[in-house]
Amino acid sequence: MSAPSSPDAIREVNERYHDGAAAHYDSKWGIDWGEVGREQVLGKVEKAIGGPIPAFARSLEIGAGTGYFSLHMQMAGLVGRATCTDISGGMIEVLQANATMLELDVETSVCDAEELPFEDGSFDLVFGHAVLHHIPDLDRAFAEFLRVLAPGGMIVFAGEPSRYGDRLAQVPKVAATAVAPAWRAAIGAAAAPEGHADGGEDNHELERHVDVHAFLPADLERAAGDAGFVDVRVTGEELLANWFGWTNRALEHTAVSDEIPDLWRQYAFRGYLALQKVDRSLLEGRLPATVFYNLLLSARRPG
Ligand SMILES: C[S@@+](CC[C@H](N)C(=O)[O-])C[C@H]1O[C@@H](n2cnc3c(N)ncnc32)[C@H](O)[C@@H]1O
């Protein structure tokens, strides 16, 4: 397909792609509902805020997907009443199933980030992970985040691709695709059909069109500042971990999932966690936010 040409077309592609990808989403991204996932989620929120996470009575998640952030924040006792939204009804269905499995109670709504069906001042926290880069009109979305927050409420966004980080991440992806046949032969796994983790080849084709931004830190600062937020804070995380992670994910996506040996998965998983620690202790805070793969944003509604 050709690239979507209007904001409505971008939203429609996002809805269609994520509906198709929802059933395989948690396994594709290795979403964990135990201690490891909890540390990942809380670690990112803490980094975005730049300190300990306060408890929030009412939270609203934007582009909540299958519930990774809201459900972990709720299990950790950091949000009281959780409301989860997404433009994809398929994602919200999987989120509801995950909430039921984890015995959690959440409210859900299928809606666009640019048009939130909530009263002014309804929430103390508006947050999201890996969602801002899908939203065509960020100024409209940030105006909505401010509107639905109570005075003094916070926004927290994590997992947004940085412009340079995104370019750098192409290197391991391209390299991994080139060596994938040799890698599969070495681990004894057969090639998987194209797009198997995205709900089929047609849906996989849509993936190229769902991302509409890769940010400079200043882009996020401007969007939040122009909307009227204060105490705007943008930081970066993950460099080595992302190179390693993208290489392994690109390799794994080419193979039949059941045929990838456990030993390889352990190596990929532990290696990623180890490199996250190296990034955190040696690079984050020393290098500028712009060189990292992920950007994190927090800010506060005045009042
Ligand atoms: C990369 S996924 C991240 C899902 C989840 N936050 C996570 O971290 O696992 C992006 C999500 O944003 C949703 N999305 C895309 N465009 C959106 C929009 N305009 N409004 C609300 N949600 C949107 C998608 O349907 C998808 O579930």
The ligand as a Gaussian input file, in Angstrom:
#p B3LYP/6-31G(d) Opt

LIG

0 1
 C        3.342000       0.180000      20.147000
 S        1.736000      -0.068000      20.782000
 C        2.038000       0.135000      22.551000
 C        0.981000      -0.538000      23.377000
 C        1.224000      -0.460000      24.885000
 N        1.263000       0.906000      25.344000
 C        2.495000      -1.181000      25.245000
 O        3.456000      -0.522000      25.645000
 O        2.547000      -2.409000      25.138000
 C        0.910000       1.450000      20.373000
 C       -0.561000       1.494000      20.748000
 O       -1.079000       2.790000      20.452000
 C       -2.370000       2.663000      19.879000
 N       -2.667000       3.857000      19.072000
 C       -2.180000       4.178000      17.864000
 N       -2.675000       5.357000      17.455000
 C       -3.494000       5.809000      18.433000
 C       -4.299000       6.969000      18.602000
 N       -4.374000       7.927000      17.671000
 N       -5.038000       7.082000      19.741000
 C       -4.980000       6.116000      20.689000
 N       -4.234000       5.003000      20.585000
 C       -3.496000       4.847000      19.478000
 C       -2.270000       1.385000      19.073000
 O       -3.530000       0.836000      18.762000
 C       -1.411000       0.504000      19.978000
 O       -2.176000      -0.270000      20.851000

